[in-house]
Amino acid sequence: MAYDVIVIGGGPAGLSAAVNVRARGRSVLVVSNPMEESPLWKAELVDNYLGIPGVSGAELLTAFRAHAEKAGAVLREGRVLSALAIGSEWYVSIGSDVESASAIVLAAGVARARKLPGEAEFLGKGVSYCATCDGMLYRGRPVAVVGYSDSAKKEAEFLQSIGCTVTYFDRPRKCEIAGSDKAERVTCDGQTAEVACVFLLRPALAPTDLFPGIAVETGYVQVDRSMATNLPGVFAAGDCTGLPLQVSNAVGQGLVAGQSAAKYAADLARKK
């Protein structure tokens, strides 16, 4: 199914964007990790959100999500691996599936992890970001999963179910991937595993990995007052655009990004 807007990220910015897309009568898909993995979910007390003091992050996020669902947003758990513009449409890969939209709102928070030594060199040559996508290529062979979220364990279990011998590294501090013309071993926190593939499973990819050519400064996505990036049809909101990393800021930016993305999709539809 084609949507008017795809929102990448299910935190305050992404859900605010989705509500405002729906308020303008456009369809929207929100793709996110399980909400329990959101940094906001883990906040014991949020005391500076206007009009709703003294609530937990989990309570606030649950309310935001319920609002988006009631507004008619389609919510889907998954990890976006890539985005590609073909003509006037954006095609987004979510695991092994692909969805399309006229506009994108990037609201995936801050991707804090730097690339590991050997990661870029062996990407596609024994380094993968999706076990359910590429796992069958390594069926019955030794693999490693470097997991930085609870949901990564599910992908490790999938690999085991298809006969892979899995070495699991849970949120390691230091890793390095090595090999000759392909990845052959990974060393994390002093433990080395000989493997046919290394699955790096992070909560989110860096904006420049998802959208090659997107303008960033000091690691944050650059936007104008309409929350538009330098890429046509791509808007951004929330922590990925920079300080302050606050719920109120994210909700406000999400509102603007949602309105802008809905207008962009509507204008595009009129031209067709």
Backbone torsions as a table, in degrees:
resi	resn	phi	psi	omega
1	MET	NA	136.6	176.2
2	ALA	-91.1	139.0	178.6
3	TYR	-112.1	162.1	171.7
4	ASP	-72.5	-42.5	-176.6
5	VAL	-138.0	138.0	168.2
6	ILE	-112.4	127.8	176.4
7	VAL	-103.4	125.4	178.5
8	ILE	-99.7	104.6	-178.2
9	GLY	121.0	131.3	-176.6
10	GLY	-114.6	31.1	174.9
11	GLY	-90.9	-164.3	-177.6
12	PRO	-56.0	-42.9	-179.1
13	ALA	-66.6	-46.5	-177.8
14	GLY	-65.8	-42.7	-179.2
15	LEU	-71.2	-35.9	174.3
16	SER	-62.7	-43.0	177.3
17	ALA	-60.1	-43.8	-178.2
18	ALA	-63.0	-43.8	179.4
19	VAL	-60.0	-39.6	-177.2
20	ASN	-78.7	-26.5	170.5
21	VAL	-64.9	-45.5	-179.7
22	ARG	-66.6	-33.4	179.0
23	ALA	-63.4	-20.6	177.7
24	ARG	-104.0	16.6	170.5
25	GLY	76.6	16.0	179.8
26	ARG	-104.3	153.7	179.5
27	SER	-81.9	148.6	-176.5
28	VAL	-148.7	137.7	173.5
29	LEU	-113.0	128.9	175.8
30	VAL	-108.7	122.6	179.1
31	VAL	-111.3	126.9	-177.4
32	SER	-153.5	165.4	169.0
33	ASN	-70.5	167.3	172.7
34	PRO	-53.0	138.6	-173.5
35	MET	-64.2	-20.4	177.5
36	GLU	-66.6	-15.6	178.4
37	GLU	-92.0	-2.8	178.8
38	SER	-70.2	139.7	174.8
39	PRO	-57.3	-34.0	179.3
40	LEU	-64.0	-37.8	-179.2
41	TRP	-56.6	-33.6	-175.3
42	LYS	-83.6	-6.7	-178.9
43	ALA	-74.4	120.8	-178.9
44	GLU	-69.4	-31.6	-177.2
45	LEU	-148.4	126.9	171.5
46	VAL	-114.8	112.4	-170.9
47	ASP	-116.8	6.0	-176.5
48	ASN	-122.4	18.2	176.0
49	TYR	-89.3	120.9	-169.7
50	LEU	-54.7	124.1	174.6
51	GLY	84.8	-10.9	-179.7
52	ILE	-133.0	66.3	-178.8
53	PRO	-78.6	159.8	169.8
54	GLY	69.1	32.1	177.3
55	VAL	-111.5	159.5	175.1
56	SER	-82.0	159.5	176.2
57	GLY	-60.4	-37.6	179.7
58	ALA	-63.2	-41.6	178.8
59	GLU	-64.3	-42.4	-178.4
60	LEU	-66.3	-46.0	-179.0
61	LEU	-65.5	-38.3	177.5
62	THR	-62.2	-40.6	178.4
63	ALA	-66.6	-41.9	178.4
64	PHE	-60.6	-43.9	-177.6
65	ARG	-66.1	-42.1	178.6
66	ALA	-62.4	-38.1	177.9
67	HIS	-61.9	-46.6	-179.5
68	ALA	-63.5	-40.7	178.8
69	GLU	-64.8	-43.4	179.5
70	LYS	-64.0	-32.3	179.6
71	ALA	-72.9	-15.4	178.2
72	GLY	105.3	9.9	175.3
73	ALA	-70.2	143.4	174.0
74	VAL	-91.0	121.1	-178.0
75	LEU	-107.2	133.6	-176.9
76	ARG	-140.6	131.2	174.0
77	GLU	-80.3	137.4	179.2
78	GLY	166.5	171.1	179.5
79	ARG	-119.7	121.7	178.8
80	VAL	-76.3	128.0	-175.2
81	LEU	-104.7	-26.5	-179.8
82	SER	-164.5	161.4	176.0
83	ALA	-141.4	136.8	-175.9
84	LEU	-138.1	130.6	176.5
85	ALA	-90.5	126.2	174.2
86	ILE	-127.1	110.4	-173.5
87	GLY	64.4	-127.7	-178.7
88	SER	-96.0	3.1	-177.4
89	GLU	-107.8	149.8	171.8
90	TRP	-105.4	132.5	177.6
91	TYR	-112.8	124.8	-172.8
92	VAL	-117.7	125.5	176.6
93	SER	-90.6	128.2	179.9
94	ILE	-121.6	99.6	-170.1
95	GLY	61.3	-123.9	-179.7
96	SER	-96.0	3.7	179.8
97	ASP	-102.3	162.0	177.4
98	VAL	-130.9	132.4	174.2
99	GLU	-123.8	156.7	-177.7
100	SER	-127.7	156.8	179.1
101	ALA	-159.9	161.5	177.0
102	SER	-79.0	-28.3	-177.2
103	ALA	-141.6	155.3	-179.5
104	ILE	-124.9	139.6	167.1
105	VAL	-115.9	115.1	177.4
106	LEU	-88.6	114.2	-178.1
107	ALA	-141.0	45.2	-171.7
108	ALA	-92.1	11.3	179.1
109	GLY	77.1	-163.0	-177.0
110	VAL	-97.0	122.1	173.5
111	ALA	-84.8	102.8	-170.0
112	ARG	-86.7	-20.2	-174.3
113	ALA	-79.4	132.3	173.3
114	ARG	-83.1	160.0	177.5
115	LYS	-64.8	142.1	178.3
116	LEU	-79.0	152.5	172.1
117	PRO	-56.4	126.1	-179.9
118	GLY	92.5	-12.7	-176.5
119	GLU	-63.3	-54.7	-178.5
120	ALA	-65.8	-37.9	-177.3
121	GLU	-62.9	-37.7	-174.3
122	PHE	-108.2	11.1	177.2
123	LEU	-61.1	124.6	-175.7
124	GLY	83.5	-4.8	178.2
125	LYS	-127.7	52.1	-178.8
126	GLY	103.8	5.0	171.3
127	VAL	-124.5	127.5	-178.1
128	SER	-135.5	153.1	176.3
129	TYR	-104.0	5.4	-175.0
130	CYS	-149.0	110.4	-178.6
131	ALA	-71.3	-39.6	-178.9
132	THR	-71.6	-22.0	177.2
133	CYS	-79.6	-49.0	-169.4
134	ASP	-108.2	-3.0	-174.2
135	GLY	-57.5	-38.5	-176.6
136	MET	-64.1	-21.7	177.1
137	LEU	-67.5	-19.8	-175.5
138	TYR	-120.7	24.7	-178.4
139	ARG	-57.7	129.4	178.2
140	GLY	78.7	7.7	-176.6
141	ARG	-116.0	163.2	179.0
142	PRO	-76.7	132.1	178.7
143	VAL	-136.4	165.0	174.4
144	ALA	-123.8	143.2	172.8
145	VAL	-115.8	121.7	174.8
146	VAL	-104.0	101.3	-170.8
147	GLY	-105.1	132.8	179.0
148	TYR	-116.8	16.3	177.4
149	SER	-153.3	162.8	179.6
150	ASP	-63.9	-34.7	-178.2
151	SER	-68.2	-18.0	177.7
152	ALA	-62.7	-28.7	179.9
153	LYS	-64.8	-31.8	178.0
154	LYS	-65.8	-37.9	178.9
155	GLU	-70.8	-33.7	174.8
156	ALA	-64.4	-39.8	177.5
157	GLU	-64.7	-36.7	175.9
158	PHE	-61.3	-44.1	179.7
159	LEU	-61.7	-40.9	176.8
160	GLN	-63.4	-36.2	-177.3
161	SER	-67.9	-22.3	178.8
162	ILE	-100.1	12.1	171.8
163	GLY	97.2	5.8	178.1
164	CYS	-76.2	145.2	169.8
165	THR	-89.6	114.5	-168.8
166	VAL	-107.9	127.5	166.6
167	THR	-102.7	121.4	-174.6
168	TYR	-107.1	125.9	175.4
169	PHE	-110.1	115.5	-174.2
170	ASP	-95.9	106.6	177.5
171	ARG	49.2	54.7	-179.6
172	PRO	-68.3	156.2	179.1
173	ARG	-86.9	-31.3	-176.2
174	LYS	-143.4	126.7	179.6
175	CYS	-137.6	153.7	175.5
176	GLU	-146.8	134.7	179.6
177	ILE	-107.6	133.6	-176.2
178	ALA	-136.3	161.4	178.1
179	GLY	167.8	-174.4	178.2
180	SER	-96.2	-87.6	176.8
181	ASP	-97.2	-0.8	175.6
182	LYS	-152.7	165.2	179.1
183	ALA	-66.6	130.1	-178.0
184	GLU	-126.1	-20.2	-179.9
185	ARG	-156.0	154.9	175.7
186	VAL	-135.6	137.8	178.7
187	THR	-120.3	120.0	179.0
188	CYS	-126.2	123.4	178.4
189	ASP	49.6	40.5	175.2
190	GLY	89.1	-8.4	179.2
191	GLN	-101.3	128.5	-178.0
192	THR	-110.4	136.5	176.4
193	ALA	-126.4	131.2	173.3
194	GLU	-83.0	124.3	-170.4
195	VAL	-141.0	161.0	171.5
196	ALA	-91.9	-22.7	179.2
197	CYS	-156.2	147.5	173.7
198	VAL	-114.8	120.7	177.5
199	PHE	-98.4	113.3	179.2
200	LEU	-97.0	110.9	-172.7
201	LEU	-115.9	93.1	178.3
202	ARG	-100.3	158.4	177.0
203	PRO	-60.3	-34.3	-179.0
204	ALA	-154.5	149.4	173.9
205	LEU	-86.5	157.6	176.7
206	ALA	-65.3	147.3	-179.8
207	PRO	-52.9	-37.3	-178.7
208	THR	-71.7	-20.8	173.9
209	ASP	-78.5	-39.3	178.8
210	LEU	-72.8	-40.9	-175.4
211	PHE	-128.5	83.1	177.4
212	PRO	-56.1	131.1	179.9
213	GLY	97.4	-7.4	177.8
214	ILE	-69.0	138.8	-176.3
215	ALA	-79.0	128.0	176.7
216	VAL	-131.2	157.1	175.4
217	GLU	-140.9	125.5	-175.1
218	THR	49.0	37.2	175.7
219	GLY	88.8	-6.4	-178.1
220	TYR	-107.3	146.2	-179.4
221	VAL	-72.2	133.2	179.0
222	GLN	-86.0	132.4	179.9
223	VAL	-136.0	160.7	173.0
224	ASP	-97.6	-168.4	-175.1
225	ARG	-68.1	-19.5	175.7
226	SER	-91.0	7.1	-178.3
227	MET	67.2	22.2	176.6
228	ALA	-82.9	139.4	172.5
229	THR	-88.4	-174.6	177.2
230	ASN	-77.7	-6.4	179.9
231	LEU	-96.8	129.7	-178.8
232	PRO	-58.3	127.4	177.3
233	GLY	83.9	1.5	-179.7
234	VAL	-112.8	122.3	178.1
235	PHE	-117.4	161.3	-178.9
236	ALA	-141.7	152.3	-178.4
237	ALA	-156.7	154.3	175.1
238	GLY	88.7	-155.5	-172.1
239	ASP	-58.5	-28.5	-177.8
240	CYS	-66.9	-14.0	-179.9
241	THR	-96.4	-5.4	175.3
242	GLY	117.1	-175.4	-176.0
243	LEU	-68.0	154.1	-2.5
244	PRO	-81.9	142.0	-179.7
245	LEU	-86.4	75.1	-174.8
246	GLN	-128.2	150.0	-178.7
247	VAL	-60.0	-44.9	-178.0
248	SER	-59.8	-42.9	178.8
249	ASN	-63.5	-42.8	-178.9
250	ALA	-63.8	-43.6	-179.8
251	VAL	-62.9	-43.6	179.5
252	GLY	-64.2	-45.4	178.3
253	GLN	-64.8	-37.1	177.5
254	GLY	-62.0	-40.3	176.8
255	LEU	-57.0	-49.8	-178.4
256	VAL	-64.9	-44.3	-179.5
257	ALA	-63.4	-40.5	178.4
258	GLY	-63.7	-44.7	176.8
259	GLN	-61.1	-44.2	-177.7
260	SER	-66.5	-41.8	179.9
261	ALA	-66.8	-39.6	178.3
262	ALA	-63.4	-42.5	178.3
263	LYS	-64.1	-41.5	179.3
264	TYR	-60.5	-45.2	-179.9
265	ALA	-65.6	-39.6	-179.8
266	ALA	-66.9	-42.5	178.7
267	ASP	-62.2	-40.3	-179.8
268	LEU	-65.5	-41.2	179.8
269	ALA	-63.3	-36.4	179.9
270	ARG	-68.5	-27.8	-178.3
271	LYS	-78.9	-20.1	-175.9
272	LYS	-77.7	NA	NA
